[in-house]
């Protein structure tokens, strides 16, 4: 590597999935049990919160997918992975566009 002037970046140690689970206050039961197919529309929705690096900035995308036809129900972008970002995604997915208060 030295001959080719290559350097490596030292990355920060990531927390394992088990550690994150142990840090959680409440763990919900696994209702889907890894069955990601639905026989009828609007019976199974899943939400995903992902981090994207775009031009050296982090963008968080929260999306709800309907498992019957894999259609995106709602997508919201945010600067931080927060409860408000997920709540806005759920509000967008509701038929009337309002969240429960």
Secondary structure, 3 states (H helix, E strand, C coil): CCCCCCCCCCCCCCCCHHHHHHHCCCCCCCCCCCCCCCCCCCCCEEEEEEEEEECCEEEEEEEEEECCCCEEEEEEEECCCCHHHHHHHHHHHCCCCCCCC
